[in-house]
Amino acid sequence: MGGVSSNPGIDIRNKKYTQRGVSSSKEDVVLAIRDLDPGVYPNAFCRIVPDILGQNPKYVNLMHADGAGSKSSLAYIYWRETQDVSVFESLAQDALVMNIDDMACVGGVQSPMLFSSCIARNKRYIPAEVIKALIHGTEKFLAEMRKLDFSMHLSGGETADLGDNVRTLVVDATATCRMPKKHVIENHIQPGDVIVGCASDGQATYEKEYNSGIASNGLSALRHDLFKKEYLHRYPESLDPHMDASLAYAGSYSLHDVLPRMGISQPLGKLALSPTRTYAPLIRDVLEQIRDQIHGIIHCSGGGQYKVLPFLKGCRAVKDQLFQAPPIFRILPDYPHPDLYHIFNMGHRLEFYTSPKGVETILDICKKYKIQGKAVGFVEASSQAEVRLILPE
């Protein structure tokens, strides 16, 4: 298939996504924050500020907020259908990992982290057992990370009953750390770099079952494009009542359907709710071994395979050896439409920009954690920042 390019300011052509009230490029947010101080390292993946907490010139502070997004609406429906409240433990992991992995891209994963959770619910639909599962899920996941030698701790949080504001449930988290300047990774992506992608699907050594790779981006599109209209009628509280009904739950699948032809035994609802994988162990090991070879780390979350675009200066990222999309993406009705690569990670959610000397070490560390890794592309000089994709056949 031919190449697909993207330039700054060009939004996706997938009008359905926009009409559902979502934007992968977050152009309104970009405009709102463009006059803010970019922090100590302007080209870092996350905003980094001076060491306000410790007043040590050799340290910096990092604070980040993120959440599970509209995945909570799908978790709500799945729980109502199956009564499996454990799905909310996975949702707690989603909110944590979306913070952890962003912070890991600037080296924050090597420092102790504190977390605060924020849960907003409509009490008419979300009972105490769900709140309990979310809180316990948060503590459980952080305990598992401590077993992997990460110093991660919950410091508190807020649970609010906001029936006037929230249809069902919102699950967010905030994380902070104080890190040495010498640990900071600022993106200095340059011509000659190799792009090493780390697969989003499969089962890492620290995961309990197969992960579909969906993470916590694009769930508004996935939920409405895959699942049947019956969910609109049975759970109208799970979506914006002003959404065009033709765009709501417009798919052909049930949450209980399986995909045996693709070798997947988990029901589709469970696949869509696979907890967001953290790459923290992999990133930590890479930085410990070849920090000097790493010129950038990108978490391909919102914006998908174009996430790197704002961090390119005088160069073009060419991704010509992309992973084959995992099964959950291949059943989307628009697959393999190029716009899907703006919305979803489509196969890898983490990428390292490294000198050629660093490639084999990264791939060896991927093997250690049973995460598929491969060189998915390269960086070349260009007068205009650009991402060019050559989609898999």
C-alpha positions as CSV (number, residue, x, y, z in Angstrom):
1,M,0.0,0.0,0.0
2,G,1.2,3.5,-0.8
3,G,2.7,5.9,1.8
4,V,0.6,8.2,3.9
5,S,2.0,11.5,5.2
6,S,0.8,13.9,7.8
7,N,1.7,17.6,8.4
8,P,1.0,19.9,11.4
9,G,-2.5,21.3,11.5
10,I,-4.1,18.6,9.3
11,D,-6.8,16.7,11.2
12,I,-7.9,13.2,10.4
13,R,-10.4,12.7,7.6
14,N,-12.4,10.2,9.7
15,K,-15.4,12.5,10.2
16,K,-17.2,9.9,12.4
17,Y,-14.6,10.4,15.1
18,T,-15.1,14.1,15.1
19,Q,-18.9,13.8,15.0
20,R,-18.8,11.7,18.1
21,G,-17.3,14.6,19.9
22,V,-13.7,13.4,20.0
23,S,-10.5,14.6,18.4
24,S,-7.2,12.7,18.2
25,S,-5.2,15.8,17.5
26,K,-6.8,17.9,20.3
27,E,-6.4,21.1,18.3
28,D,-8.4,23.1,20.9
29,V,-6.1,22.0,23.7
30,V,-3.0,22.8,21.6
31,L,-4.3,26.3,21.0
32,A,-5.2,26.8,24.7
33,I,-1.7,25.9,26.0
34,R,0.5,27.3,23.3
35,D,1.4,30.4,25.3
36,L,2.3,28.5,28.5
37,D,5.8,28.0,29.6
38,P,7.0,24.8,28.0
39,G,9.2,23.9,31.0
40,V,12.8,23.3,31.5
41,Y,13.1,20.9,28.5
42,P,10.8,22.3,25.8
43,N,11.1,19.2,23.5
44,A,10.5,16.6,26.3
45,F,7.5,14.3,26.0
46,C,6.1,15.7,29.2
47,R,6.4,19.2,30.8
48,I,9.2,19.3,33.3
49,V,9.6,22.1,35.8
50,P,12.4,23.2,38.2
51,D,12.7,21.4,41.5
52,I,10.1,23.5,43.3
53,L,9.6,20.8,45.9
54,G,13.2,20.3,46.9
55,Q,14.9,23.4,45.7
56,N,17.9,21.4,44.4
57,P,19.4,22.7,41.1
58,K,20.4,19.2,40.2
59,Y,16.7,18.0,40.3
60,V,13.5,18.7,38.4
61,N,9.8,18.0,39.1
62,L,7.4,16.2,36.9
63,M,3.6,16.0,37.4
64,H,1.2,14.4,35.0
65,A,-2.6,13.8,34.8
66,D,-4.4,11.3,32.6
67,G,-7.1,8.7,32.8
68,A,-9.0,5.8,31.3
69,G,-11.1,8.0,29.0
70,S,-14.2,6.6,27.4
71,K,-13.1,3.1,28.2
72,S,-15.1,3.5,31.4
73,S,-18.3,3.5,29.3
74,L,-17.5,0.2,27.8
75,A,-16.4,-1.2,31.2
76,Y,-19.8,-0.1,32.5
77,I,-21.7,-2.0,29.8
78,Y,-19.5,-5.1,30.2
79,W,-20.1,-5.2,33.9
80,R,-23.9,-4.8,33.5
81,E,-23.9,-7.6,31.0
82,T,-21.6,-10.0,32.9
83,Q,-21.7,-8.8,36.5
84,D,-17.9,-9.1,36.4
85,V,-16.8,-6.3,38.7
86,S,-13.1,-7.1,38.3
87,V,-13.2,-5.3,35.0
88,F,-12.9,-2.1,37.0
89,E,-9.6,-3.2,38.5
90,S,-8.3,-3.2,34.9
91,L,-9.8,0.3,34.4
92,A,-7.8,1.5,37.4
93,Q,-4.7,0.2,35.8
94,D,-5.5,2.1,32.6
95,A,-5.6,5.4,34.4
96,L,-2.3,4.7,36.2
97,V,-0.4,3.4,33.2
98,M,-1.4,6.3,30.9
99,N,0.5,8.5,33.4
100,I,3.4,6.1,34.1
101,D,4.3,5.5,30.5
102,D,4.1,9.2,29.5
103,M,6.4,10.0,32.4
104,A,8.7,7.0,31.6
105,C,9.3,8.6,28.2
106,V,11.3,11.5,29.9
107,G,13.1,9.1,32.3
108,G,10.7,9.6,35.2
109,V,10.3,5.9,35.6
110,Q,13.6,5.6,37.4
111,S,12.4,7.8,40.3
112,P,9.8,7.2,43.1
113,M,6.3,8.2,42.0
114,L,3.3,9.3,44.0
115,F,-0.2,8.9,42.7
116,S,-3.6,10.4,43.4
117,S,-6.8,8.9,42.0
118,C,-9.9,10.8,41.0
119,I,-13.2,9.0,40.5
120,A,-16.4,10.7,39.5
121,R,-19.6,8.7,39.3
122,N,-23.3,8.9,38.7
123,K,-24.5,7.1,41.8
124,R,-27.7,6.0,40.1
125,Y,-25.6,3.6,38.0
126,I,-22.3,3.1,39.8
127,P,-22.7,1.4,43.2
128,A,-20.2,1.0,46.1
129,E,-18.9,-2.3,44.8
130,V,-17.6,-0.6,41.7
131,I,-15.8,2.1,43.7
132,K,-14.3,-0.6,45.9
133,A,-13.0,-2.5,42.8
134,L,-11.5,0.7,41.4
135,I,-9.7,1.6,44.7
136,H,-8.5,-1.9,45.3
137,G,-7.4,-2.2,41.7
138,T,-5.3,0.9,42.1
139,E,-3.6,-0.5,45.1
140,K,-3.2,-3.9,43.6
141,F,-1.5,-2.7,40.4
142,L,0.9,-0.4,42.3
143,A,1.8,-3.4,44.6
144,E,2.6,-5.4,41.5
145,M,4.8,-2.6,40.2
146,R,6.7,-2.5,43.5
147,K,7.4,-6.3,43.0
148,L,9.1,-5.2,39.8
149,D,11.3,-2.9,41.8
150,F,9.4,0.4,41.0
151,S,8.8,2.7,43.9
152,M,5.1,3.7,43.2
153,H,2.6,4.6,45.9
154,L,-0.9,5.9,46.2
155,S,-1.0,9.0,48.4
156,G,-4.8,9.6,48.3
157,G,-7.6,10.6,46.0
158,E,-11.1,11.9,45.6
159,T,-14.4,10.1,44.8
160,A,-17.1,12.4,43.9
161,D,-20.9,11.9,43.2
162,L,-21.5,14.1,40.2
163,G,-24.8,12.8,38.7
164,D,-25.5,16.2,37.1
165,N,-22.1,16.1,35.3
166,V,-21.3,12.4,34.7
167,R,-23.3,9.9,32.8
168,T,-21.8,6.9,34.4
169,L,-18.1,7.0,35.5
170,V,-14.9,8.9,35.0
171,V,-11.6,7.4,36.2
172,D,-8.5,9.6,36.3
173,A,-5.2,9.8,38.1
174,T,-2.4,12.2,38.7
175,A,1.2,11.3,39.2
176,T,4.3,13.2,40.4
177,C,8.0,12.5,40.9
178,R,11.2,14.4,41.7
179,M,14.0,13.3,39.4
180,P,17.7,14.0,38.8
181,K,18.4,16.2,35.8
182,K,20.8,13.5,34.6
183,H,17.9,11.1,34.2
184,V,15.9,13.4,31.9
185,I,15.3,12.2,28.3
186,E,14.6,15.2,26.0
187,N,13.8,14.3,22.4
188,H,16.7,15.1,20.2
189,I,15.5,12.9,17.3
190,Q,17.9,13.2,14.3
191,P,18.6,12.0,10.8
192,G,20.1,8.5,10.9
193,D,18.1,7.3,13.9
194,V,16.4,4.0,13.8
195,I,12.8,3.8,15.1
196,V,12.3,0.7,17.2
197,G,8.7,-0.2,17.9
198,C,7.5,-2.3,20.9
199,A,4.3,-4.3,20.2
200,S,1.1,-3.4,22.0
201,D,-0.4,-6.9,21.9
202,G,0.6,-10.3,23.1
203,Q,1.5,-11.3,26.7
204,A,4.4,-9.8,28.4
205,T,6.1,-11.7,31.2
206,Y,4.4,-9.5,33.8
207,E,0.9,-9.8,32.3
208,K,-1.6,-12.5,33.3
209,E,-3.2,-13.1,29.9
210,Y,-3.3,-12.0,26.3
211,N,-3.5,-8.3,25.8
212,S,-5.3,-7.1,22.7
213,G,-3.2,-3.9,22.5
214,I,-6.1,-1.5,22.5
215,A,-4.8,0.5,25.6
216,S,-6.9,3.6,26.4
217,N,-7.1,5.5,23.2
218,G,-9.7,5.4,20.4
219,L,-12.3,3.7,22.6
220,S,-15.1,6.0,21.4
221,A,-14.4,4.9,17.8
222,L,-13.9,1.2,18.7
223,R,-17.0,0.9,21.0
224,H,-19.4,2.5,18.4
225,D,-17.9,0.9,15.3
226,L,-17.7,-2.7,16.7
227,F,-20.7,-3.2,18.9
228,K,-24.4,-3.6,18.1
229,K,-27.2,-1.1,18.2
230,E,-28.9,-3.1,21.0
231,Y,-26.4,-1.5,23.5
232,L,-27.7,2.0,22.6
233,H,-31.2,0.9,23.5
234,R,-30.3,-1.0,26.6
235,Y,-27.7,1.4,28.0
236,P,-28.5,4.9,26.8
237,E,-26.7,6.3,29.8
238,S,-23.4,5.1,28.3
239,L,-23.2,7.8,25.7
240,D,-23.9,11.4,24.8
241,P,-27.7,11.7,24.3
242,H,-27.1,14.3,21.6
243,M,-24.9,12.0,19.4
244,D,-26.4,11.2,16.1
245,A,-28.1,7.8,16.6
246,S,-26.7,6.5,13.3
247,L,-23.2,6.8,14.7
248,A,-23.9,5.1,18.1
249,Y,-23.2,1.4,18.5
250,A,-23.2,1.0,14.7
251,G,-21.3,-2.3,14.6
252,S,-22.2,-5.9,14.2
253,Y,-20.6,-7.6,17.2
254,S,-21.8,-8.6,20.6
255,L,-19.6,-8.2,23.7
256,H,-19.8,-12.0,24.0
257,D,-18.6,-12.8,20.5
258,V,-15.2,-14.5,20.0
259,L,-12.8,-14.4,17.1
260,P,-11.7,-18.1,16.7
261,R,-10.5,-17.5,13.1
262,M,-7.9,-15.2,14.5
263,G,-6.8,-17.6,17.2
264,I,-8.4,-15.5,20.1
265,S,-10.5,-17.2,22.7
266,Q,-11.4,-14.2,24.9
267,P,-14.8,-12.6,24.2
268,L,-14.6,-9.4,22.2
269,G,-15.8,-7.3,25.2
270,K,-12.9,-8.6,27.3
271,L,-10.4,-7.9,24.4
272,A,-11.6,-4.4,24.1
273,L,-11.1,-3.9,27.8
274,S,-7.5,-5.4,27.9
275,P,-5.7,-3.3,30.6
276,T,-3.2,-0.8,29.2
277,R,0.2,-2.4,29.2
278,T,3.0,-0.6,30.9
279,Y,6.3,-0.5,29.2
280,A,8.0,0.7,32.4
281,P,10.3,-2.3,32.9
282,L,11.4,-2.3,29.3
283,I,12.1,1.5,29.3
284,R,14.0,1.3,32.6
285,D,16.3,-1.5,31.4
286,V,17.0,0.3,28.1
287,L,17.9,3.6,29.9
288,E,20.1,1.7,32.3
289,Q,22.0,0.0,29.5
290,I,22.2,2.4,26.6
291,R,20.9,5.8,27.7
292,D,23.6,7.6,25.5
293,Q,22.2,5.9,22.4
294,I,18.5,7.0,23.0
295,H,17.6,10.2,21.2
296,G,13.9,10.1,21.9
297,I,11.1,7.9,23.4
298,I,7.5,8.3,22.2
299,H,4.3,6.9,23.8
300,C,2.0,6.4,20.8
301,S,-1.2,7.1,22.7
302,G,-3.5,10.0,21.5
303,G,-2.5,10.6,17.9
304,G,-1.4,7.1,17.3
305,Q,1.4,6.6,14.9
306,Y,1.6,10.4,14.4
307,K,2.3,11.2,18.0
308,V,5.9,11.9,17.3
309,L,5.1,14.8,14.9
310,P,5.5,17.7,17.4
311,F,8.9,16.4,18.5
312,L,10.5,16.4,15.0
313,K,12.8,19.3,14.2
314,G,14.3,19.4,10.7
315,C,13.6,15.7,10.0
316,R,11.1,13.2,8.8
317,A,10.1,9.9,10.5
318,V,9.5,7.2,7.9
319,K,7.8,4.1,9.2
320,D,8.0,1.6,6.4
321,Q,8.1,-1.7,8.4
322,L,5.1,-1.4,10.7
323,F,3.7,-4.3,12.7
324,Q,0.7,-6.1,11.2
325,A,-2.3,-4.7,13.1
326,P,-3.5,-6.9,16.0
327,P,-6.8,-8.7,15.5
328,I,-8.9,-6.2,17.4
329,F,-8.0,-3.5,14.9
330,R,-8.3,-5.7,11.8
331,I,-12.0,-6.2,12.4
332,L,-12.8,-2.5,12.4
333,P,-15.1,-1.7,9.5
334,D,-12.7,0.9,8.0
335,Y,-9.6,-1.3,8.2
336,P,-7.0,-0.7,6.8
337,H,-8.0,3.0,6.3
338,P,-5.1,5.3,6.9
339,D,-7.1,7.4,9.4
340,L,-7.1,4.5,11.8
341,Y,-3.4,5.2,12.4
342,H,-4.2,8.6,13.8
343,I,-6.7,7.2,16.2
344,F,-5.2,3.9,17.4
345,N,-1.7,2.6,18.0
346,M,-2.4,-0.1,15.4
347,G,0.4,-2.5,16.6
348,H,3.0,-0.6,18.7
349,R,2.4,1.9,21.5
350,L,6.0,2.6,22.3
351,E,8.9,3.6,20.1
352,F,12.6,4.4,20.7
353,Y,14.6,6.7,18.5
354,T,18.1,5.4,18.7
355,S,21.4,5.3,16.9
356,P,21.9,2.1,15.0
357,K,24.2,0.8,17.7
358,G,21.3,0.7,20.2
359,V,18.9,-1.4,18.2
360,E,20.1,-4.9,19.2
361,T,20.1,-4.0,22.9
362,I,16.5,-2.8,22.7
363,L,15.4,-5.9,20.8
364,D,17.1,-8.1,23.4
365,I,15.3,-6.4,26.3
366,C,12.0,-6.8,24.4
367,K,12.7,-10.5,24.2
368,K,13.4,-10.6,27.9
369,Y,9.9,-9.4,28.6
370,K,8.3,-11.4,25.7
371,I,7.3,-8.2,24.0
372,Q,7.8,-8.3,20.2
373,G,10.1,-5.6,19.0
374,K,11.3,-4.6,15.6
375,A,12.9,-1.7,13.6
376,V,9.8,-0.1,12.2
377,G,11.5,2.8,10.4
378,F,14.1,5.5,10.2
379,V,14.6,9.2,10.4
380,E,15.9,11.3,7.6
381,A,16.6,15.0,7.1
382,S,13.7,17.2,5.9
383,S,12.9,20.9,5.7
384,Q,9.5,20.1,7.1
385,A,8.6,17.9,10.1
386,E,6.6,15.0,8.8
387,V,5.6,11.4,9.6
388,R,5.4,9.1,6.6
389,L,3.7,5.7,7.0
390,I,4.0,2.8,4.6
391,L,1.0,0.7,5.7
392,P,1.4,-3.1,5.9
393,E,-0.1,-5.2,3.1
